[in-house]
Amino acid sequence: MHFGDDRTPRERAPRHVATRSRGPAPDSTQRVTLNFRPDRLAGGLPSRER
């Protein structure tokens, strides 16, 4: 998938999240757990194949 720029997905990810975020930044002393599910579909494909 090409987004019209030469940045890698890792470089594009923070802007993607920031443009969809609302409200103040969370307290940096709080821990957050993110669960990556490579078996889930995204756009009809497993997320690891996108």
Order of alpha helices (4+ residues) and beta strands (2+ residues): alpha-beta-beta
